[in-house]
Amino acid sequence: MRSQIKTLYCCRIEAAAVGPYGDTCFYSRKDGRSVMARKVVNRKELRAQSDAAEAREKSAKKSAKDKPTKEKSAKVKKEKVAKDLKKPAAKKPSRKKVAKDVRMKAYWGVFNPSMKRLVLFEYADKKAAEKKANDLTASSRAHHFIQLVKEAITE
């Protein structure tokens, strides 16, 4: 039965492998250890913890402002000087305009086997292009064919 179980490798995880205690675990690593379920993250609790930490920092700053010391006043002056020396942020370049779509015109081209275009016909003249390709094929051993060619219209 175990030989019939196929293993699928995806991010170093095997499917339907035998665990270290002889039981079948559906997800295990290559080294035989089983993968444990992750703890569910409770975003509300994390948010409450971060808000509480911010509140503690604010209260600590307020108590520190009430008791100014020489060291703290010197630090505040150094911070103000450092802020003044900082360069203003460079402006981001504006978004470039997208180029307009180029208008294309369709033609029929007669090509030789090395994909060299020999003759170009208007789109409405498909019969003339086919006739020219047949004439060139009859006059030489090489097979000539027609293919749709699109070229940009320059005004």
C-alpha positions as protocol buffer text, in pm:
chain_id: "A"
residue {
  index: 1
  type: MET
  ca { x: 0 y: 0 z: 0 }
}
residue {
  index: 2
  type: ARG
  ca { x: 279 y: 243 z: 88 }
}
residue {
  index: 3
  type: SER
  ca { x: 449 y: 182 z: -243 }
}
residue {
  index: 4
  type: GLN
  ca { x: 132 y: 292 z: -419 }
}
residue {
  index: 5
  type: ILE
  ca { x: 120 y: 629 z: -240 }
}
residue {
  index: 6
  type: LYS
  ca { x: 257 y: 893 z: -466 }
}
residue {
  index: 7
  type: THR
  ca { x: 440 y: 1183 z: -308 }
}
residue {
  index: 8
  type: LEU
  ca { x: 394 y: 1536 z: -427 }
}
residue {
  index: 9
  type: TYR
  ca { x: 673 y: 1780 z: -357 }
}
residue {
  index: 10
  type: CYS
  ca { x: 574 y: 2140 z: -311 }
}
residue {
  index: 11
  type: CYS
  ca { x: 784 y: 2372 z: -97 }
}
residue {
  index: 12
  type: ARG
  ca { x: 959 y: 2074 z: 66 }
}
residue {
  index: 13
  type: ILE
  ca { x: 633 y: 1913 z: 176 }
}
residue {
  index: 14
  type: GLU
  ca { x: 525 y: 1559 z: 89 }
}
residue {
  index: 15
  type: ALA
  ca { x: 164 y: 1450 z: 69 }
}
residue {
  index: 16
  type: ALA
  ca { x: 51 y: 1127 z: 239 }
}
residue {
  index: 17
  type: ALA
  ca { x: 383 y: 1031 z: 398 }
}
residue {
  index: 18
  type: VAL
  ca { x: 448 y: 809 z: 697 }
}
residue {
  index: 19
  type: GLY
  ca { x: 519 y: 1000 z: 1018 }
}
residue {
  index: 20
  type: PRO
  ca { x: 794 y: 923 z: 1273 }
}
residue {
  index: 21
  type: TYR
  ca { x: 559 y: 705 z: 1483 }
}
residue {
  index: 22
  type: GLY
  ca { x: 439 y: 489 z: 1194 }
}
residue {
  index: 23
  type: ASP
  ca { x: 116 y: 682 z: 1148 }
}
residue {
  index: 24
  type: THR
  ca { x: 13 y: 841 z: 822 }
}
residue {
  index: 25
  type: CYS
  ca { x: 38 y: 1218 z: 825 }
}
residue {
  index: 26
  type: PHE
  ca { x: -89 y: 1399 z: 523 }
}
residue {
  index: 27
  type: TYR
  ca { x: 165 y: 1676 z: 534 }
}
residue {
  index: 28
  type: SER
  ca { x: 523 y: 1619 z: 642 }
}
residue {
  index: 29
  type: ARG
  ca { x: 863 y: 1753 z: 555 }
}
residue {
  index: 30
  type: LYS
  ca { x: 1126 y: 1558 z: 362 }
}
residue {
  index: 31
  type: ASP
  ca { x: 1316 y: 1484 z: 682 }
}
residue {
  index: 32
  type: GLY
  ca { x: 1015 y: 1300 z: 828 }
}
residue {
  index: 33
  type: ARG
  ca { x: 896 y: 1561 z: 1078 }
}
residue {
  index: 34
  type: SER
  ca { x: 531 y: 1652 z: 1055 }
}
residue {
  index: 35
  type: VAL
  ca { x: 420 y: 2008 z: 994 }
}
residue {
  index: 36
  type: MET
  ca { x: 229 y: 2163 z: 1283 }
}
residue {
  index: 37
  type: ALA
  ca { x: -67 y: 2390 z: 1241 }
}
residue {
  index: 38
  type: ARG
  ca { x: 5 y: 2760 z: 1275 }
}
residue {
  index: 39
  type: LYS
  ca { x: -138 y: 2975 z: 1549 }
}
residue {
  index: 40
  type: VAL
  ca { x: -433 y: 3183 z: 1436 }
}
residue {
  index: 41
  type: VAL
  ca { x: -345 y: 3551 z: 1449 }
}
residue {
  index: 42
  type: ASN
  ca { x: -604 y: 3760 z: 1630 }
}
residue {
  index: 43
  type: ARG
  ca { x: -575 y: 4105 z: 1473 }
}
residue {
  index: 44
  type: LYS
  ca { x: -797 y: 4273 z: 1733 }
}
residue {
  index: 45
  type: GLU
  ca { x: -572 y: 4162 z: 2019 }
}
residue {
  index: 46
  type: LEU
  ca { x: -261 y: 4278 z: 1833 }
}
residue {
  index: 47
  type: ARG
  ca { x: -424 y: 4614 z: 1767 }
}
residue {
  index: 48
  type: ALA
  ca { x: -517 y: 4651 z: 2134 }
}
residue {
  index: 49
  type: GLN
  ca { x: -158 y: 4569 z: 2236 }
}
residue {
  index: 50
  type: SER
  ca { x: -12 y: 4825 z: 1998 }
}
residue {
  index: 51
  type: ASP
  ca { x: -258 y: 5092 z: 2116 }
}
residue {
  index: 52
  type: ALA
  ca { x: -165 y: 5019 z: 2477 }
}
residue {
  index: 53
  type: ALA
  ca { x: 206 y: 5048 z: 2394 }
}
residue {
  index: 54
  type: GLU
  ca { x: 149 y: 5384 z: 2222 }
}
residue {
  index: 55
  type: ALA
  ca { x: -47 y: 5509 z: 2521 }
}
residue {
  index: 56
  type: ARG
  ca { x: 240 y: 5407 z: 2754 }
}
residue {
  index: 57
  type: GLU
  ca { x: 491 y: 5589 z: 2533 }
}
residue {
  index: 58
  type: LYS
  ca { x: 279 y: 5905 z: 2532 }
}
residue {
  index: 59
  type: SER
  ca { x: 241 y: 5897 z: 2908 }
}
residue {
  index: 60
  type: ALA
  ca { x: 616 y: 5842 z: 2947 }
}
residue {
  index: 61
  type: LYS
  ca { x: 687 y: 6140 z: 2719 }
}
residue {
  index: 62
  type: LYS
  ca { x: 445 y: 6361 z: 2917 }
}
residue {
  index: 63
  type: SER
  ca { x: 611 y: 6267 z: 3245 }
}
residue {
  index: 64
  type: ALA
  ca { x: 952 y: 6330 z: 3089 }
}
residue {
  index: 65
  type: LYS
  ca { x: 840 y: 6676 z: 2970 }
}
residue {
  index: 66
  type: ASP
  ca { x: 728 y: 6762 z: 3321 }
}
residue {
  index: 67
  type: LYS
  ca { x: 1081 y: 6695 z: 3453 }
}
residue {
  index: 68
  type: PRO
  ca { x: 1325 y: 6856 z: 3205 }
}
residue {
  index: 69
  type: THR
  ca { x: 1692 y: 6784 z: 3260 }
}
residue {
  index: 70
  type: LYS
  ca { x: 2005 y: 6926 z: 3105 }
}
residue {
  index: 71
  type: GLU
  ca { x: 2079 y: 6605 z: 2913 }
}
residue {
  index: 72
  type: LYS
  ca { x: 1734 y: 6586 z: 2763 }
}
residue {
  index: 73
  type: SER
  ca { x: 1735 y: 6953 z: 2665 }
}
residue {
  index: 74
  type: ALA
  ca { x: 2070 y: 6902 z: 2489 }
}
residue {
  index: 75
  type: LYS
  ca { x: 1931 y: 6600 z: 2305 }
}
residue {
  index: 76
  type: VAL
  ca { x: 1625 y: 6799 z: 2198 }
}
residue {
  index: 77
  type: LYS
  ca { x: 1848 y: 7078 z: 2060 }
}
residue {
  index: 78
  type: LYS
  ca { x: 2059 y: 6826 z: 1865 }
}
residue {
  index: 79
  type: GLU
  ca { x: 1744 y: 6668 z: 1721 }
}
residue {
  index: 80
  type: LYS
  ca { x: 1612 y: 7008 z: 1610 }
}
residue {
  index: 81
  type: VAL
  ca { x: 1945 y: 7092 z: 1440 }
}
residue {
  index: 82
  type: ALA
  ca { x: 1948 y: 6750 z: 1269 }
}
residue {
  index: 83
  type: LYS
  ca { x: 1593 y: 6803 z: 1143 }
}
residue {
  index: 84
  type: ASP
  ca { x: 1687 y: 7146 z: 1004 }
}
residue {
  index: 85
  type: LEU
  ca { x: 1987 y: 7003 z: 816 }
}
residue {
  index: 86
  type: LYS
  ca { x: 1785 y: 6731 z: 643 }
}
residue {
  index: 87
  type: LYS
  ca { x: 1726 y: 6792 z: 275 }
}
residue {
  index: 88
  type: PRO
  ca { x: 1369 y: 6810 z: 151 }
}
residue {
  index: 89
  type: ALA
  ca { x: 1247 y: 6498 z: -23 }
}
residue {
  index: 90
  type: ALA
  ca { x: 1294 y: 6497 z: -399 }
}
residue {
  index: 91
  type: LYS
  ca { x: 978 y: 6521 z: -606 }
}
residue {
  index: 92
  type: LYS
  ca { x: 876 y: 6207 z: -782 }
}
residue {
  index: 93
  type: PRO
  ca { x: 871 y: 6238 z: -1160 }
}
residue {
  index: 94
  type: SER
  ca { x: 527 y: 6268 z: -1309 }
}
residue {
  index: 95
  type: ARG
  ca { x: 384 y: 5977 z: -1494 }
}
residue {
  index: 96
  type: LYS
  ca { x: 474 y: 5963 z: -1860 }
}
residue {
  index: 97
  type: LYS
  ca { x: 194 y: 5975 z: -2110 }
}
residue {
  index: 98
  type: VAL
  ca { x: 117 y: 5654 z: -2287 }
}
residue {
  index: 99
  type: ALA
  ca { x: 188 y: 5669 z: -2659 }
}
residue {
  index: 100
  type: LYS
  ca { x: -118 y: 5669 z: -2882 }
}
residue {
  index: 101
  type: ASP
  ca { x: -192 y: 5354 z: -3076 }
}
residue {
  index: 102
  type: VAL
  ca { x: -37 y: 5367 z: -3421 }
}
residue {
  index: 103
  type: ARG
  ca { x: -278 y: 5312 z: -3707 }
}
residue {
  index: 104
  type: MET
  ca { x: -190 y: 5013 z: -3922 }
}
residue {
  index: 105
  type: LYS
  ca { x: -273 y: 4930 z: -4283 }
}
residue {
  index: 106
  type: ALA
  ca { x: -298 y: 4575 z: -4417 }
}
residue {
  index: 107
  type: TYR
  ca { x: -128 y: 4456 z: -4736 }
}
residue {
  index: 108
  type: TRP
  ca { x: -64 y: 4120 z: -4905 }
}
residue {
  index: 109
  type: GLY
  ca { x: 305 y: 4042 z: -4945 }
}
residue {
  index: 110
  type: VAL
  ca { x: 455 y: 3780 z: -5176 }
}
residue {
  index: 111
  type: PHE
  ca { x: 744 y: 3601 z: -5003 }
}
residue {
  index: 112
  type: ASN
  ca { x: 1009 y: 3353 z: -5110 }
}
residue {
  index: 113
  type: PRO
  ca { x: 1109 y: 3054 z: -4888 }
}
residue {
  index: 114
  type: SER
  ca { x: 1372 y: 3262 z: -4705 }
}
residue {
  index: 115
  type: MET
  ca { x: 1093 y: 3503 z: -4592 }
}
residue {
  index: 116
  type: LYS
  ca { x: 1216 y: 3785 z: -4816 }
}
residue {
  index: 117
  type: ARG
  ca { x: 930 y: 4007 z: -4929 }
}
residue {
  index: 118
  type: LEU
  ca { x: 935 y: 4038 z: -5306 }
}
residue {
  index: 119
  type: VAL
  ca { x: 614 y: 4224 z: -5393 }
}
residue {
  index: 120
  type: LEU
  ca { x: 352 y: 4416 z: -5193 }
}
residue {
  index: 121
  type: PHE
  ca { x: -15 y: 4435 z: -5297 }
}
residue {
  index: 122
  type: GLU
  ca { x: -309 y: 4627 z: -5153 }
}
residue {
  index: 123
  type: TYR
  ca { x: -538 y: 4426 z: -4925 }
}
residue {
  index: 124
  type: ALA
  ca { x: -819 y: 4429 z: -5182 }
}
residue {
  index: 125
  type: ASP
  ca { x: -587 y: 4276 z: -5448 }
}
residue {
  index: 126
  type: LYS
  ca { x: -551 y: 3930 z: -5294 }
}
residue {
  index: 127
  type: LYS
  ca { x: -618 y: 3754 z: -5623 }
}
residue {
  index: 128
  type: ALA
  ca { x: -339 y: 3948 z: -5793 }
}
residue {
  index: 129
  type: ALA
  ca { x: -102 y: 3857 z: -5510 }
}
residue {
  index: 130
  type: GLU
  ca { x: -191 y: 3487 z: -5538 }
}
residue {
  index: 131
  type: LYS
  ca { x: -142 y: 3500 z: -5916 }
}
residue {
  index: 132
  type: LYS
  ca { x: 202 y: 3661 z: -5874 }
}
residue {
  index: 133
  type: ALA
  ca { x: 304 y: 3397 z: -5616 }
}
residue {
  index: 134
  type: ASN
  ca { x: 192 y: 3116 z: -5851 }
}
residue {
  index: 135
  type: ASP
  ca { x: 383 y: 3271 z: -6144 }
}
residue {
  index: 136
  type: LEU
  ca { x: 701 y: 3299 z: -5936 }
}
residue {
  index: 137
  type: THR
  ca { x: 661 y: 2940 z: -5813 }
}
residue {
  index: 138
  type: ALA
  ca { x: 618 y: 2816 z: -6173 }
}
residue {
  index: 139
  type: SER
  ca { x: 920 y: 3011 z: -6301 }
}
residue {
  index: 140
  type: SER
  ca { x: 1154 y: 2889 z: -6028 }
}
residue {
  index: 141
  type: ARG
  ca { x: 1189 y: 2573 z: -5820 }
}
residue {
  index: 142
  type: ALA
  ca { x: 1121 y: 2755 z: -5495 }
}
residue {
  index: 143
  type: HIS
  ca { x: 770 y: 2779 z: -5351 }
}
residue {
  index: 144
  type: HIS
  ca { x: 646 y: 3138 z: -5315 }
}
residue {
  index: 145
  type: PHE
  ca { x: 353 y: 3229 z: -5091 }
}
residue {
  index: 146
  type: ILE
  ca { x: 146 y: 3525 z: -4980 }
}
residue {
  index: 147
  type: GLN
  ca { x: 115 y: 3654 z: -4626 }
}
residue {
  index: 148
  type: LEU
  ca { x: -69 y: 3938 z: -4458 }
}
residue {
  index: 149
  type: VAL
  ca { x: 159 y: 4235 z: -4384 }
}
residue {
  index: 150
  type: LYS
  ca { x: 65 y: 4522 z: -4153 }
}
residue {
  index: 151
  type: GLU
  ca { x: 252 y: 4850 z: -4176 }
}
residue {
  index: 152
  type: ALA
  ca { x: 213 y: 5171 z: -3979 }
}
residue {
  index: 153
  type: ILE
  ca { x: 46 y: 5460 z: -4155 }
}
residue {
  index: 154
  type: THR
  ca { x: 270 y: 5768 z: -4158 }
}
residue {
  index: 155
  type: GLU
  ca { x: 95 y: 6094 z: -4227 }
}
